Amino acid sequence: MLTAAYSMFNRRHFLKHMAGLSLMAFPAFRFLQGIQAFAKELKKDNKSLIILWMSGGPPTIDLWDMKPGQPTGGEFKPKPTSASGIQISELMPKIADQMKHLSIIRSLSTTEGDHQRGRVLMHTAHSPSPIVNYPSIGSLVSSQLTAKEVALPGFISIGRPADGPGFLGMNYAPFTVQNAGQPPDNIRAPEVLAHEDAEKEQRILRRRRLFLAVEDGFTEAKHGEAASAHGDIYNKAFKLVASKEGKVFCVEVDLGGWDLHQGVFPALKNQRLPTLDKAMGTLVKDLVVRGLWKNTVVLWLGEFGRTPRINPNAGRDHWARCWSVVVGGGGLKGGIAYGSTDSDGTSVKDNPVSVGDLFATVYKGMGLDPALQIRDNLGRPMKIAEGNPIKELV
């Protein structure tokens, strides 16, 4: 993308390029690679975030924290990488070449082993709450970095809807591109308005004036934040249709298919890892080559890991006690494997990391103060990250 994450690029080029990405089996990652073509137009003076979300819960013991020779070790061999002393799966050679730019956190320990609860936790750093609807990391980043007047949403999700803005409000909700091979609906004026661009823009403006007249009456009758948010969203919609440029500060790309309760090894070998390796390895390489790595933070994760024990169906089940995530870019150091698990991968051995520590590290890498306070829906102050940055990584 920013490559998705962080960019100022020409809106018409963006839509044109997005329409031509249907040739890839996994268009979400192809979408990322496609936007790279506009690297010269990317905004370079602020940090941005790319979230690579592995929906279903990836078996990180088979990717980033291998246990060769152990009963839990699985079928794959570890492979040396460009980072001294770090080995990862042999099925990820492109990522291995880029490991000097990335760091693995091998000692993450979380508390949610259910898909939906784990998804909420790993998007917000909070377990689901009946009282507070916490914002996702993408929405929070968007709220801190996106100028209010920008038409294109500051947070875009590709593949499936990302978790939402919570108490931050709908201005920071993700804009979802479900099919990256086609432009989203309703982002340009209908052709019936006019055949010439100039006439079309004039008709759009007239429609906007009519809308604002109606909106004023709505606001007078419905005072408060709801009326204001309603107007803001529709104004952004008009700008998106009529404007020529936009900026994106966070993109989440969903690659599903990781809920591997059976047949984990053939699924990884033939499906998941070839796609992940090509996409993630190429993404990191391109960002580095184009001089964008120092401004783009990449976060790879899912809702939890999977059991070291291989079940009777040759699969791995849900496991939150100890697992791995990968970070890199921005102000984060690369080529580090932080923390470790014991010999068979069943427990954290040293340097345990909480999800709050992970989020604090990511924010620090983006230049955001983890101690920054925002107010929840009850008006109570809270830090954007209830944890401490990993000093070895920032």
C-alpha positions in Angstrom: 0.0 0.0 0.0 0.9 1.7 1.8 0.7 -0.3 0.1 -2.1 0.1 1.6 -1.3 1.6 4.7 -0.2 4.8 4.2 -0.5 6.8 1.4 -1.3 9.8 -0.6 -2.2 8.6 -4.0 -4.3 9.7 -7.0 -7.8 8.5 -6.4 -8.6 7.8 -10.0 -5.4 5.8 -10.4 -6.3 4.0 -7.2 -9.7 2.9 -8.5 -8.4 2.1 -12.0 -5.6 -0.1 -10.5 -7.9 -1.8 -8.1 -10.3 -2.8 -10.9 -7.5 -4.8 -12.6 -6.4 -7.0 -9.7 -8.6 -10.0 -10.3 -5.9 -12.2 -11.8 -4.5 -13.2 -8.4 -5.9 -16.1 -6.4 -5.8 -14.0 -3.3 -6.8 -10.5 -4.4 -6.3 -8.9 -1.0 -2.5 -9.4 -1.1 -2.4 -8.6 -4.9 -4.2 -5.4 -4.0 -1.3 -4.5 -1.7 1.2 -5.2 -4.3 -0.7 -3.2 -6.9 -0.9 0.0 -4.9 2.9 -0.2 -4.6 3.1 1.1 -8.1 2.2 4.5 -6.8 5.0 4.6 -4.3 6.2 8.1 -5.4 2.9 9.5 -4.3 2.9 7.9 -0.9 3.0 10.3 2.1 6.4 10.1 3.7 6.2 12.4 6.7 4.0 10.3 9.0 4.0 6.7 10.1 1.3 4.3 8.9 0.2 0.7 9.7 -0.3 -2.4 7.7 -2.1 -5.2 9.6 -1.7 -8.7 8.1 -4.6 -10.6 9.8 -4.5 -14.4 9.7 -8.1 -15.2 10.4 -8.7 -18.5 12.1 -5.6 -18.6 14.3 -2.3 -19.5 12.6 -0.1 -22.4 13.9 2.9 -20.2 14.8 4.9 -23.2 16.0 5.1 -24.3 12.4 6.1 -20.8 11.1 8.1 -18.7 13.5 9.0 -20.8 16.5 9.8 -24.3 15.3 10.7 -27.2 17.5 12.6 -29.7 15.3 13.1 -33.1 16.8 10.3 -32.7 19.3 7.0 -34.7 19.2 5.3 -31.3 18.8 7.6 -30.2 16.0 5.6 -31.1 13.0 6.7 -32.0 9.5 8.7 -29.0 8.3 12.3 -28.1 8.7 13.7 -24.8 10.0 15.5 -22.5 7.5 18.2 -19.9 8.3 17.3 -16.3 7.5 19.0 -13.0 6.7 18.8 -12.3 10.5 21.7 -14.0 12.3 20.6 -16.9 14.5 16.9 -16.7 13.5 15.3 -19.7 11.7 11.8 -19.9 10.4 9.8 -22.5 8.3 11.5 -23.8 5.2 8.3 -23.0 3.3 8.8 -19.2 3.7 12.0 -18.5 1.7 11.0 -15.0 0.6 10.2 -13.9 4.1 13.4 -15.5 5.3 15.3 -13.2 3.0 13.6 -10.2 4.6 13.9 -11.3 8.3 16.7 -8.8 8.9 13.9 -6.2 8.6 11.4 -8.0 10.8 11.3 -9.2 14.4 9.5 -12.1 15.9 7.9 -11.9 19.3 7.9 -15.6 20.4 6.6 -15.2 23.9 3.2 -13.6 23.5 0.7 -14.9 26.1 -3.0 -14.1 25.8 -6.2 -15.2 27.5 -8.8 -15.8 24.8 -9.1 -19.1 23.0 -12.5 -18.5 21.3 -12.4 -17.1 17.8 -14.6 -14.1 18.3 -13.3 -13.2 21.7 -9.7 -13.7 20.5 -10.4 -11.5 17.5 -11.7 -8.7 19.7 -8.7 -9.0 22.1 -6.1 -9.0 19.3 -7.7 -6.0 17.6 -8.3 -3.9 20.7 -5.9 -5.2 23.4 -9.0 -5.7 25.5 -11.3 -8.7 26.1 -14.9 -8.1 25.0 -16.8 -6.0 27.5 -20.5 -5.5 27.9 -19.8 -1.9 29.1 -17.1 -0.5 26.9 -16.9 -1.0 23.1 -13.2 -0.6 22.6 -11.8 0.6 19.3 -9.7 -1.5 17.0 -6.0 -0.6 16.5 -6.8 0.4 13.0 -9.5 2.8 14.0 -7.4 4.2 16.8 -4.4 4.9 14.4 -6.8 6.5 12.0 -8.2 8.7 14.7 -4.7 10.0 15.6 -3.3 10.4 12.1 -6.2 11.1 9.7 -7.0 14.8 9.1 -10.8 15.4 9.4 -11.1 16.9 6.0 -9.7 13.9 4.2 -12.3 12.2 2.0 -10.9 8.8 1.6 -11.3 6.9 4.9 -8.1 6.7 7.0 -8.7 3.0 7.7 -9.3 0.4 4.9 -9.9 -3.3 5.4 -9.5 -5.7 2.5 -11.0 -9.2 2.3 -13.5 -9.0 5.2 -14.6 -6.2 7.5 -12.1 -5.3 10.2 -13.1 -4.7 13.7 -14.7 -1.3 14.2 -14.2 2.0 15.8 -16.0 1.3 19.1 -16.5 4.4 21.2 -14.5 6.5 18.7 -17.5 6.7 16.5 -18.3 6.0 12.8 -15.9 8.6 11.4 -13.1 6.1 12.1 -14.9 2.9 11.0 -13.0 0.8 8.4 -13.9 1.2 4.7 -14.2 -2.4 3.5 -13.0 -3.6 0.1 -14.5 -7.1 0.0 -13.5 -7.9 -3.6 -10.2 -6.3 -4.5 -10.7 -7.2 -8.1 -13.5 -4.7 -8.4 -13.9 -1.0 -7.4 -16.3 -0.6 -4.4 -19.8 0.5 -5.0 -21.0 4.1 -4.7 -17.6 5.8 -4.8 -18.2 7.8 -8.0 -21.2 9.6 -9.4 -23.6 7.6 -11.5 -23.1 8.0 -15.3 -26.7 9.1 -15.7 -25.8 12.5 -14.1 -23.8 13.7 -17.1 -21.3 12.6 -19.8 -18.8 15.4 -19.3 -16.8 15.6 -16.1 -17.3 19.3 -15.6 -21.1 19.0 -16.0 -21.1 16.0 -13.7 -19.3 17.9 -11.0 -21.7 20.8 -11.2 -24.6 18.4 -10.8 -22.9 16.7 -7.8 -22.5 20.2 -6.2 -26.1 21.0 -6.8 -27.2 17.8 -5.2 -24.9 18.5 -2.3 -26.5 21.9 -1.7 -29.9 20.3 -1.7 -28.7 17.7 0.8 -27.2 20.3 3.1 -30.5 22.2 3.2 -32.2 19.0 4.3 -29.4 18.2 6.7 -29.7 21.6 8.4 -33.3 20.8 9.3 -32.2 17.4 10.6 -29.6 19.0 12.8 -32.0 21.6 14.2 -34.5 18.9 15.1 -31.9 16.3 16.4 -29.3 18.2 18.4 -26.1 16.4 19.6 -23.3 14.2 18.5 -25.5 11.9 16.4 -26.5 14.7 14.1 -23.0 16.0 13.8 -21.6 12.6 13.0 -24.3 12.0 10.4 -23.4 15.2 8.6 -19.6 14.5 8.8 -20.1 11.1 7.2 -22.2 12.4 4.3 -19.8 15.3 3.7 -17.0 12.8 3.4 -19.1 10.8 1.0 -19.5 13.8 -1.2 -15.8 14.6 -1.1 -14.9 11.0 -2.0 -17.1 11.2 -5.1 -15.9 14.6 -6.2 -12.3 14.8 -5.0 -9.2 13.6 -6.8 -6.9 12.6 -4.0 -7.0 10.8 -0.7 -4.7 9.5 2.1 -4.8 6.2 3.9 -3.0 5.7 7.3 -4.0 2.1 8.2 -4.9 -0.9 6.1 -5.9 -4.4 7.4 -5.6 -7.3 5.0 -7.4 -10.5 6.0 -6.0 -13.9 4.8 -8.3 -16.5 6.2 -8.1 -20.3 6.3 -5.9 -20.8 9.4 -8.4 -22.7 11.5 -6.6 -25.9 10.9 -8.1 -28.5 13.3 -7.3 -31.2 10.8 -4.7 -31.7 8.0 -2.6 -28.9 9.1 0.6 -29.8 7.3 -0.8 -30.3 3.7 -2.9 -27.1 4.1 0.2 -25.1 5.2 2.4 -26.6 2.5 0.0 -26.3 -0.5 -2.1 -23.3 0.4 -1.4 -21.0 3.3 2.4 -20.7 3.4 3.1 -20.2 -0.4 0.6 -17.4 -0.5 1.8 -15.8 2.7 5.4 -16.1 1.7 5.0 -14.5 -1.7 2.8 -11.7 -0.4 4.5 -10.8 2.8 8.0 -11.3 1.5 7.4 -9.1 -1.6 5.6 -6.5 0.5 8.5 -6.0 2.9 11.1 -6.1 0.1 9.2 -3.4 -1.9 8.7 -1.1 1.1 12.4 -1.4 1.8 13.5 -0.8 -1.8 11.2 2.1 -2.2 12.4 3.8 1.0 9.1 3.4 2.7 10.0 0.9 5.4 11.0 3.6 7.9 7.5 5.1 7.7 5.4 1.9 7.6 4.9 -0.5 10.5 3.8 -4.0 9.6 2.0 -6.2 12.2 1.4 -9.9 11.5 -1.0 -11.7 13.8 -4.2 -13.7 14.3 -6.6 -14.3 17.1 -4.4 -16.9 18.8 -1.9 -19.6 18.1 -2.4 -23.3 17.9 -1.6 -26.2 20.1 1.9 -27.7 20.2 0.2 -31.1 20.5 -0.9 -32.5 17.2 -4.4 -33.9 17.5 -5.7 -37.3 16.2 -6.9 -35.5 13.0 -3.4 -34.4 12.2 -4.4 -30.8 13.1 -3.7 -28.3 15.8 -6.3 -26.8 18.1 -6.7 -23.3 19.7 -3.8 -22.2 21.9 -3.4 -18.8 23.6 -0.9 -19.6 26.3 2.2 -19.0 24.2 2.5 -18.0 20.5 4.2 -15.7 18.1 3.5 -12.5 16.2 5.8 -10.6 13.8 6.4 -6.8 13.7 8.7 -4.6 11.7 9.2 -1.2 10.0 8.8 2.3 11.3 10.8 2.9 14.5 11.1 -0.8 15.2 14.3 -2.8 15.1 14.6 -5.8 12.8 16.4 -9.1 12.9 15.4 -9.9 16.5 13.7 -12.9 18.0 12.4 -11.6 21.3 11.4 -14.1 24.1 11.2 -17.8 23.8 9.1 -20.9 24.6 10.3 -24.1 26.2 11.7 -27.0 24.2 8.3 -28.3 23.1 6.5 -25.0 22.8 3.9 -25.5 25.5 4.9 -22.6 27.8 6.7 -19.3 27.8 10.3 -19.7 28.8 11.5 -16.1 29.1 10.4 -12.5 28.5 6.6 -13.0 28.5 4.7 -10.4 26.4 1.1 -9.3 26.9 -1.2 -8.0 24.2 -0.9 -4.6 25.9 2.9 -4.7 25.6 2.5 -5.7 21.9 0.2 -2.7 21.2 2.5 -0.3 23.1 5.4 -1.5 21.0 3.5 -1.0 17.7 2.4 2.5 18.7 5.9 3.4 19.8 7.2 2.2 16.4 4.7 4.5 14.8 5.7 7.5 16.8 2.6 7.5 19.0 2.9 7.7 22.7 1.4 4.5 24.3 0.6 6.6 27.4 -1.6 8.9 25.3 -5.0 9.2 26.9 -8.4 9.1 25.2 -11.9 8.9 26.8 -14.2 6.0 26.5 -17.9 6.1 26.1 -18.4 6.6 29.8 -16.1 9.6 29.8 -13.3 7.8 31.6 -9.6 8.5 30.6 -7.7 5.5 29.3 -4.3 5.0 27.7 -4.2 3.8 24.1 -2.0 0.9 25.3 -2.2 -0.7 28.8 1.3 -2.1 28.5 5.0 -1.2 28.1 6.9 -1.1 24.8 9.5 -3.9 24.4 12.7 -1.9 24.8 14.7 -4.3 22.8 12.5 -3.5 19.7 12.1 0.2 20.0 
